[in-house]
Amino acid sequence: MALALLVAAIGVALFALPGKASSKLIVIITPSLDNPFFGQEALGAEMRAKALGYRTLKFSHGDDAFKQNELIETAIAQGAAAIILDNAGADASVAAVLKARSAGIPTFLIDREITSRGAAAAQIVSNNYQGATLGAESFADALGGTGAYAELVGKESDTNAGIRSKGYHSVLDRYPGLKMVSRQSANWDQAQAFTVTQSILQAHPEVKGIIAGNDTMALGAIAALDSAGRSDVTVVGFDGSNDARDAILAGKMRATVLQPAFRQAQYAVELADSFLKTGSTGQPEKQLMECFLITRDNARKLNNFALSGR
């Protein structure tokens, strides 16, 4: 027992000490570098890291936990000072983050959290529940509090999918006149959302609204609605992408919820810099960043997941 406690204490000490700060390399890993949301995360982290004097390497894991593990091993082999990670699964990513921790490399999670506490130096996520309530209120208002609707849910392994859905229903379930006729996952994917929405429209032509867990699925739904000649269906998304902004301005989408991806990634790098210099972020491990409702009234102020002039 004494030996086990000693080993555990040594592990904590290794993680707490800024032993790799001299490498000046920050490795940035996101699900994709092509997807607008994840691309802005990577860009925000890269720009802030370079401004603070670090070198960077950027990788994408494609939501593949095995590939993510390989990339973590690459970061360790490269002697990274820190890792900025938008992970490939709340449960599946814990081992990879712990592997980096054991190698003395702190990981700073953005966008998606993991199910373990103490493995990462920080977990910086949008307040998905708060943001979802904003989107749901706009959705319910547009429907006049009555009618049939469908929900498109994100990847089930992603904690954000469940939190956003709960946030939506904390509002929508208060309206007895609103009836959810279908709730299906489209795995954050536009093509899947197109196909799923087509099926929903065939099975439930009475649908008046579609609320989606992200903008990519919302845009897939809009494409399916356009194909079916259904301009009467209200669509709400989540993320705050430029494509969603344009859809709102074109009258094809009611609203989206902005989660500040660019600033979130920058902040993660700032915390990493503080940790590497002092051995501490000075902040709690999990931090929530506020979301904002984007409608026709403020859509023109939205660009690359940032809202100007707030």
Secondary structure as the mmCIF struct_conf table of DSSP 4:
data_model
#
loop_
_struct_conf.conf_type_id
_struct_conf.id
_struct_conf.beg_label_comp_id
_struct_conf.beg_label_asym_id
_struct_conf.beg_label_seq_id
_struct_conf.end_label_comp_id
_struct_conf.end_label_asym_id
_struct_conf.end_label_seq_id
HELX_RH_AL_P HELX_RH_AL_P1 ALA A 2 ALA A 16
BEND BEND1 LEU A 17 LEU A 17
TURN_TY1_P TURN_TY1_P1 GLY A 19 LYS A 20
HELX_RH_3T_P HELX_RH_3T_P1 ALA A 21 SER A 23
STRN STRN1 LEU A 25 THR A 30
BEND BEND2 PRO A 31 PRO A 31
BEND BEND3 LEU A 33 ASN A 35
HELX_RH_AL_P HELX_RH_AL_P2 PRO A 36 ALA A 51
TURN_TY1_P TURN_TY1_P2 LEU A 52 GLY A 53
STRN STRN2 ARG A 55 SER A 60
TURN_TY1_P TURN_TY1_P3 GLY A 62 ASP A 63
HELX_RH_AL_P HELX_RH_AL_P3 ALA A 65 ALA A 77
TURN_TY1_P TURN_TY1_P4 GLN A 78 GLY A 79
BEND BEND4 ALA A 81 ALA A 81
STRN STRN3 ALA A 82 LEU A 85
BEND BEND5 ALA A 88 ALA A 88
TURN_TY1_P TURN_TY1_P5 ALA A 90 SER A 93
HELX_RH_AL_P HELX_RH_AL_P4 VAL A 94 SER A 102
TURN_TY1_P TURN_TY1_P6 ALA A 103 GLY A 104
STRN STRN4 THR A 107 ILE A 110
BEND BEND6 ASP A 111 ARG A 112
BEND BEND7 THR A 115 THR A 115
BEND BEND8 ARG A 117 ALA A 121
STRN STRN5 ALA A 122 SER A 126
HELX_RH_AL_P HELX_RH_AL_P5 ASN A 128 ALA A 142
TURN_TY1_P TURN_TY1_P7 LEU A 143 GLY A 145
STRN STRN6 GLY A 147 VAL A 153
TURN_TY1_P TURN_TY1_P8 GLU A 156 SER A 157
BEND BEND9 ASP A 158 ASP A 158
HELX_RH_AL_P HELX_RH_AL_P6 THR A 159 LEU A 172
TURN_TY1_P TURN_TY1_P9 ASP A 173 ARG A 174
TURN_TY1_P TURN_TY1_P10 PRO A 176 GLY A 177
STRN STRN7 LEU A 178 SER A 185
TURN_TY1_P TURN_TY1_P11 ASN A 187 TRP A 188
HELX_RH_AL_P HELX_RH_AL_P7 GLN A 190 ALA A 203
TURN_TY1_P TURN_TY1_P12 PRO A 205 GLU A 206
STRN STRN8 VAL A 207 ALA A 212
BEND BEND10 GLY A 213 ASN A 214
HELX_RH_AL_P HELX_RH_AL_P8 ASP A 215 SER A 227
TURN_TY1_P TURN_TY1_P13 ALA A 228 GLY A 229
BEND BEND11 ASP A 232 ASP A 232
STRN STRN9 THR A 234 VAL A 236
BEND BEND12 PHE A 238 PHE A 238
STRN STRN10 ASP A 239 ASP A 239
HELX_RH_AL_P HELX_RH_AL_P9 ASN A 242 LEU A 249
TURN_TY1_P TURN_TY1_P14 ALA A 250 GLY A 251
BEND BEND13 LYS A 252 LYS A 252
STRN STRN11 ALA A 255 ALA A 255
STRN STRN12 THR A 256 LEU A 258
HELX_RH_AL_P HELX_RH_AL_P10 ALA A 261 THR A 278
BEND BEND14 GLY A 279 GLY A 279
BEND BEND15 GLY A 282 GLN A 283
BEND BEND16 GLU A 285 GLU A 285
STRN STRN13 LYS A 286 MET A 289
STRN STRN14 PHE A 292 ILE A 294
TURN_TY1_P TURN_TY1_P15 ARG A 296 ASN A 298
HELX_RH_3T_P HELX_RH_3T_P2 ALA A 299 LYS A 301
STRN STRN15 LEU A 302 ASN A 303
TURN_TY1_P TURN_TY1_P16 ASN A 304 PHE A 305
STRN STRN16 ALA A 306 LEU A 307
TURN_TY1_P TURN_TY1_P17 SER A 308 GLY A 309
#
